[in-house]
Amino acid sequence: MGKFETNQVDVKNDGRIILYQRPRPDGSIIPTWQMRISVPNSTGYHRASTGEKEQSEAIRKATNTYEELHMKVMTGGSLRSKTFKEVYELWKVDLPKMMTKRHPTYVKERLSLVRNYPLRFFGDQKVEEIEKSSFHEYWIWRRKNSVRTNSVTGKSTPYSPSNNSLRKEAVALKLMFSYSVDKGWRKSIPNLNIPSLDRDPMRATFTLNEWRLLTRRIREWTEQTQTGGTVGRDRYVTQQYVLILANCGARIGELRYLRWNELRTEFNEDGTKTLIANVFSKTGEREIVFMEGSEVWVKRLYDLRKKELGDHPPVDGYVICHKDGKPIGSLKKGFDSLLDYCDLTNDSLGRKRTLYSLRHFFAIQRLNNDVSPFLLAKQMGTSVQMLERFYGQVVTSLVRREINKNKVSKTPPKLSENEYPFEDSKLLEHQLDHRRDGHVVIDH
């Protein structure tokens, strides 16, 4: 092992336990003995100081350490032990490379979920020693030590996180533990003792009469401000966003990073058109079928960007974006303002409505119209794994036919010149053959 190991002693004459001393820069020898240990059926070495200057005591300590490590390896452990903090620091660097199809913000959120609380709790613990009992203690600690910090005042307020929030955190933790398994630092992903889902059998949604009221008054709410102003633009985008969400059942995050080149149009036998989006979600990549007529609101957003830029938006530009083209992180404030204007903030049971109420509204209305619950689950990205296990692959055309009650033609009709790239059949064919960095590219 070179010039950094002097006065080597092979304790068992088999290379398993090596004692050595280190030289100082001036050539003198540091008297404390170091140990380098290897164990059968394991790779790498365990290096540490014995803390002893007497060779006999160093031999005793090194031998005891060898026996402990041997037993550890025999029971599934590894010599290449790393702390939770060490794994996190390496995972933080590698995760963006592992999730190139995900938006950087999604990756950043996964990292923050592990950094904010788990890193504080597990920090110096060996990652291979963290088991179900560790998580039992962690979830109790997490509830008692959670705070919200006001970004303006900096003041922190204690709160108890919901089980759903803790489950999101557990998903991020599983990603990191999976990484540690791949690297050989653990044998398997531990049982995270994940909290149960919050019991909320019915989320706040809208009745049909309430929805009609909202769609009628949303025009008034949007037109209250001057066209072209920041508030006016935000309300206009919110209007289209609300109508789109209620007519496709997508998750909020799935539309947040939707790009123009992830949209396409397919044609039905009766000449009608159906808009389809390719999205990335917590259940993986999937296609979302929009209700017939939804393309109107998408076109409004396209026309808005075209007017702002004085040209067609970039094909990889975001559909829901600020004037500078960056994705809009949240439209919650705008939606809350709309609900307040319509006097629809809470439902009849007093539950506060959120943007997710639109997804729930979509599901209820589709089920009320006899859409197959299995196909609806495919459409909404819910329990897809269980459905595919029992019923196999469900093709997008079948979903589209069920959602819109139309038949799909194998050969789309010829179209006249169209300024919307997601409706141009030639551009759609071109998309299939030109992909770059996980996104479809359309050449203008």
N, C-alpha and C positions, 0 to 999 in steps of 0.2 A: 504493500500500500504506500510505497514511496517514502520520501524524505520527511513527511509529517508524522510518521510513526517510528519512533526510536525505541531501543531496548524491548523489542517485541518478545512476548511470552505466550506460547501456544499451550494453554492450560491442559487440554486433553490430547494434545498431539494429533488432532483431527481437523484443525482449522475452524472449529465451531466457536471457541472462546479465545479471543486474542486480547491480551493486555498490552498496553504500550504507553509511552510517555511522549509528550510534545516538546519540541525544541523552541526556545525563545529566539527572537531575531538576532541576538548577539551570540547564539550558538550554545548557550547554557541550557540545561534541561529543567523543565517544570517537574517538580517531584510527584505531583498527583497523578495516579494511574488512571488511564482511560480504558474503556472496554469496547470491543467490536464483536458483536454476536450474530451468528447465523443459525437458523433452525431448520431441520429437515422439513420438506414439503412446504417451504415458504421461500419467497424471493426477497432479495435485499438484505440489509444489515440493520441491526439496532446499535446505535452508537450513543454512548453516554459516559459521563465521568463517574468513577467509583467513589470519588470523594475521599479516597484513602491514599496515604503516602507509603504505608507499609505494604509490601508486595503480598504477604500472606493474607492480610485483611482484604486487599483488592481481589485476590483469587476467590476468597469466600463470597464476597458480594457479587462478583461476576458470575460465579457458579449458581448462586441463588436466583439471580436475574435470568440466567439461561433456563433454569427449570420452570420459572414462571412464564417465560415467553413460549417455551415448548408446550406447556399445557394450554396456553392461550391459542396457539396455532392448531393444536389437536381438537379444540372445541370450536373451530371455525373462525378464529381471529386472524389478524395479519400483523406482520412486523412493521408494515408501512403505515403505522398509525398516524392519523392527523386529527387535529382538533376541529371542532365545528367552525371556528373562526378561520382556520387555514383553508378548509374546504370552501367556505364561502368566498374568500378572496380569489381563489383559483376559478371557481364557478362564475364569479362576477365577470371575469375576463373572457371565459369561454362561452357563456350563454348567448351573447349576441351572434357569435359565429355558428352556434348550433340552431339558432332560430332566425335564419336569414329571411324567411317568408313572412315573419311577423314584423309589425311596425315597431320601431325603436321604443316608442312609448309603452307598448305592451311589455317589452323586455324589461324596461325600467321599472314598471309597476311590479313585476314578479320579483325583482331584486329588492325593491323597497319593502315588500311584504315579509321577506326573510330578514332584512336588515333592521327593521324598526323594533321588533320585539324578540323573535327567536335568537338573534345574534347576541342580544344582551343576556338572555337567560342561559343559552347553551355554550356561549363563547369558548371557554377553555376545556370543555368536556371532549373526550375522545369521541369522534363521530361513530366509531364502531360500538361504543358502549351505551349509546342512546337507544332506549327500548320503550315499550309501551308504558311502563311505569313512569319513565321520564316525562312522557307527554301528559300523563295524568296530572303530575305536579305542574307541568308547564301551563296547561289550560287554566288551572286554578290561579296561578300567579298572573297569567295574562289578564284575567278578568279583574283582578285586584289592582293592577298597575297600569291600566290603559288610561291615556289622557288625550284630549283634543287640544290642539294649540291654535289660537287665533292668529292668523297670518299678519294681521294689522297690529294688534296690541302685544302679541307674543305671550299672552296669558294662557296658561294650561288649565284645563278643566277635566277632572276625573270623570270617566264614564264606563259603563259595562258594555262591551261589544256584543253584538248579536251572534248567535250560532252561525248564521249564514256568513258573516264577516270572518269568523274563525275558520270556517270551511274553505273559504277562498285562500286564506293563509296556509292551510294544510295542503292545498293543491300546489302552491309554490314550494313548500317544503318537500313535497314528494319529488318535484323536479330536481331539487338539489341532492336529495338522497339517492335518486336514480343515477345522478352524475357520479356520486361517490362510489356506487356499486360498479359502474362502468370503469372507474379508475382503479378498482381493486382495494378500496379502503373500507368497504363493507361487503358482507356476503349477500345481503338482501336489504330491501327497503323495510324499515321498521314499521310496526303497527302504530299509527299515529293517534290512535284512540280518538278519532275525529268526532267532534260534537254532532249531535243529531240535528237535522234540519229544524228550523223554527216552525212551529205548527201554526200555519196561517192558511186554512183550507180555501179561503176565498180572498184573493187580493182585490183591492179597489179597482173598479173598472167603470164603464159607462153603460147605461141602458141605451136602447136605440133612440129614444126621445132626447136623452141628454146629448147623444152624439150629434143628432140633427141640430140641436141648439148650438153646440160647439162649432160645427162646420158653418153654420149661418153667421155666428157672431165673430168667427175668426177673421172674416173679411173686414169687418168694422174695426177690430183690434189692430189689424195690419195697416189699415189706411188712416189710422189716427195720427201717424207721424208723417213728416215730410219725406217724399220719395228722394232717395239718394243719401240721406243722413245715416249715421252709424246705427241709431236705434231703428230707423225705418228698414235698413238692410237686415239687421238682426231679426226683426219681426217677420220680414218676408221669407227669410231662410227658415225660421222656425215654423211658419205656416206650411211650407212644403214638406219639411221634415216630419211634422206631426201627421200629415195626411199620408205620407209614404209609410211611416211606421205602422199606422193602423191598417194598412192594406198589404202588408207583407209579413208581419209577425216577427221581424228580425229583432235581435238584441240590440241595445243601444250601441255597444262597442263594435258590432259588426258593420254598422253603417258609418261609424265615426271615421274609419280609414278606407272607405270604399272609393275606388278610383274609376275614372271614366272607362279605362280599358278592361275593367272587370264587369262591365255591363254588355249584354248582347240582346238582340231581339230574335225570336223565332215566330214562325207564321203558321196560323191555323187554317184548316181546310175551308172555312167560310170567309177567309180573307182578313180576319182580325189578327192582331199582333199581341204577343206576350213578352214582357220584359223579364229578363233573368239576370241575377247578379251572382258572381262568384265571391264568396266571403270567407274570411278566416275567423274562427271562433274558438271557444274553449273546448268544443267537441271536435275540432279539426276543420279542414277545408270542406265547404259544401256549397250547393247552389240554392238560391232563394228565388222562388217564383212570385212575381208581383201580380196582384189582382189586375184584371183588365181595366184600363183607364189610368193606371198609376203613372204611365209614361208622361202624362200631361205635367205632373209636378216635377218629374225629373227634367223634362225639357225646360221648364221655367228656370231651374237652377243652372242649366247649361246656357240658356240665353242670358241670364244674369252675368255669368262669368265671361261670356263672349262680349257683352257690352262693356264690362269693366276692362277687359284686356284689349279690346279692339280687334280681336282675332279669336279663332277657335281656341278653347282651353287646351293645355298640354294633355296628351292622351293618358299620361300617368298622373294627371292632376287629381286632387281630391274633389269628390262630389259635394260634400258638406264642408265648406271651408270659409275662412276669413277672406277679406279683400286681398290680402297679401298671398293667398294660396295655401296658407298653413291650415291643417285640419282644426275644426272647432272642437275643443276638449269637452265642452258641456253646453247644452241648451236648456238646462234645468231652470235657470232664472227666467228665461223667456217663456217657458211652458207654464211655470208658476204664475207669471203675470197674466197669461192667457186664461188660465183657470180662474184666477181672481176676477178678471173682467167678465167672465161668463157665469160667475157665482157657482163654479163646479169644483172648488178646491177639495172638498170632501164628499164622499159618497153618502148614501142614506144611513149608513151605520157609523158615520163619523170618521172613517178611515181616509187618510190623506192620499190623494191621487198623485202618481208620479208618471214619468215617461213610460215606465214598464206597464202602466195601466193600458197603454195602447196595444202592446203585445198581447195582453190578456183579453182585450176587447176583440182583437183579430181571432184569437183561438175560439172564443165563445161563439162568435158569429159564424165561423166556418163549421163548427160542430152543429150549430143550429141549422145549417144548410146541408146537413148529412154528408159532409166530407169525412172520409175514412179517418179515424183517429190515428191509424198507423202511418198513413201518408202525411197527415198533418204533423205528426211528430218528426217525420223526415224533413218536412218543410221548415219547421221551427228549430231543428237541431236538438230535440228533446228525446232522451232515451234511444238514440239512434243505434247504439251498440246492441241493446236487447232486441230491437226490432230486426236488425240485420241477422242476428243469431238465429231467430225463429223463422223469418220470412225472406231472407236473402236480400240481394241488391234491389233497390227501388229506383228505376231510372227516372231522370228528370222529366222526360216527356210524359210519363205516367202521372207524376205529381202535377204537372201543368194541366193535363187533361182533367184531373180530379178537382183541382183548385178552381179552374175557370169553366169546367163543364164543357170543354170544346175538344174537338179532335184535331190532331196535329198532322199536317200534310208532310210527306217526305220531301217534296220539292216545293220550296217557297216560290210564290209568284214573283215575277219581275217587278222591280220597283223603279219609280222615276227618281231623278236625282234628289238626294236627301242630305240635309246639312247636319244630321245627328249621326255620329259615327257608330253608335250602338244600334242603329236601324239600317245601316248600309250593308247589304248582303255580301258585296264584293269585299268590303273591309272586314266583315266577319270571317270570310274564308281566309283572308290575309292574316288575321289574328292567329288562326290555328297553326300557322307555319312560322310565326315570328314571335318568340318569347325571349325576354331578357330579364335576368335577375328576378325571376318568379312573377313578372308582370307581362301581360300581353302588350305588344308594341304595334301601333298603327302608324304607317308612314303617310304623311299628308302630301 
